[in-house]
Amino acid sequence: MPINKISELVEKISISKKEDIEDLINDLEIPTSEFEKIGTWDENHYTRTCIARTEDYELLLLCWQAGQETPIHCHNDQDCWVLLIEGAITENQYKNNKFETPVLTVSKLMVENGTYYINDDIGVHSLHNSKNKRAMSLHIYVNPIEECSYYSKKLKEYKTKSLSYDTSAIF
């Protein structure tokens, strides 16, 4: 049965098991305009809007200006599903070599309405808005992620970062 509203998604995800998340995402028929109502954009960095959060999951909307990207990062042993709502995002996946330096293993262009999955067993990754227009992506984390390790290109080492939200649109 299609999910047509963000509030329906929040309701269904709250009673879903981890094994059901991909099917849940595939049932989404929420108009892009609904996400645009809660999305925020910043010229300096992509934004993270918390839609819903429990001790079992976290549902975020990420909004990207052209060219914005994440650093290479892990998911702190949590599972992450991404639905690209609008735009074009390139995902680069990496494995660490013996010196704990990330080495590119996969690069793929995410397509609109495509579903993607990552966890630390697959590797670390970075996301990059690779087109000259805005993008929006929906992220479901099972369980919520309080902090993660990211690779500092400047320092050539991993650092730990506490995660936060730019805005909240709790449903």
N, C-alpha and C positions, 0 to 999 in steps of 0.2 A: 504494500500500500504506500503510495507516494507521501512524502513529507513536504508540505507546502509552506510551513512557517518556521521561523527560528525557534519559537516557543515549543512547537511540536518536537523539533529535534532535541531540545533540552529535556523534554519530558521522556522521550524514548531512550535517549542515551543514559539517563539516570537509572533505568531498569535493565539496561543491556549488559551482556557479558563481553569481555574482551574479544571473544571469538566472533561476536556479532557486529563489530564495528564496521568492517568493510561493507557488509550487506546494508547496514544502516546508511552509510554514505552513498551507496549506489541507489538508495530510495529517495535521495534528496531531489526535490524539484522546487527549491526555494528561489524565487526571482532574485536576480542580482541586485535589483533596486532595494530589497529588504536589507541586504548586507551594506549597501551604500549608506543607508540611514544611520548605521552605527559605526561605520568606518571613519577613521581619521587619518590624515596624511600629514607628514612633516617633511620639510625640504632637506633636513639633515640626516634622517635615518628612517628606516621602516618602523611602523608602529605596531604595538601589540595591544589588542582590545580583548579583555576577558569577557566572554559571553556567559560562561557558567563554570563553576568549579566545586568539586566535592573532594573527599579524601580518595576517591577512586578514579577520577578523571578531571581533565581540564580542557575546555573548549575555547579556542582563541581565533580571532580574526586578525590576520596580518595584512597591513596595507603598505604598498610599496610604490614609491616614486620611481621613475625611470633610472636605472643604473644602481639602485640601492641593493645591498647584499648583507648577508650574515657572515660572520667569521666562520671558519671551520670549527665545528663544535660536536660534542657528544650529546646524548640524551639521558645521561645519568641512570643508565640501565632501565629506562622506561620505553614503552612502545609509542610510536608516533605515526599517525596517518595524516596525510595532507590531501585536500581537495583544492585544485586550482579553480577558483571561481571565475576569474577574469584575468586576461593578460598572458604573459609568457615568462615563466621562471625556469632558469637552468639550475638543475641540481648536479653538484659535483660530489661524488663519494670518494672517500680516501681510506686507506689502511695505513697504520703506522708502521714504519720500518724499525729496525733494531735500535735506531737512535731516537725513537719516539718522534720522528718527523713524518707528517702526513704525505703519502704518495697517492696521486690521483689514480683511481681504478675505473671509475665510471663517470661519464658526463652525459646527461640527457636533458632534453628540452621537455618540460612538463606542458601538457596540452590542456586547454580549458575543459573543465568537467572531468579531467582525469584524476584518478585516485593513486596515491603513492604511499609507500610504507618504508619506514626506517627504524632500526634499533641499533644498539651498540655492537651486536654480533655481526651485523652487516658492515658496519664501519662508522666513521664520523662523516659529516657532510657540511656543505655550505649551499646556500640558495642565493641566486642572483637574478634580479629583474633585468632580463637581457634585451628588452625592447624599449622603444622610446615612448612608452605610455605607461600609465598606472597599472598596477596589478593588485589582486586581492586573493588571499589563500586562507582556507579554513584548516585549523590544526587541532587534532584530537590527541591528547596525551593520556595514556593509561600507565601509570598514575601521574598526578601533577608533578612538574619539575620545579624544584625550588632553586637549584643552581646547576650549572653545567661547566665543563671544561671547554675552553676554546683555545685555538692556536693563535698566538701572537706572532704575526709575521715579522714584526719589528724586533721582538726579543728572541724569536726562533725557539719558543717553548710554549707549553700549555700553561694556562692560567685558569683560575676558578672565578666564575662570575655568578653573583646572586641575580636571579631573574625577577623582573617586575613588569607591571603593565603601564602603558601610556594612558589608557582609559578603561573603564568598565561599563558594560551594558548588560547588567545582570538580568536574566529573564526568569 
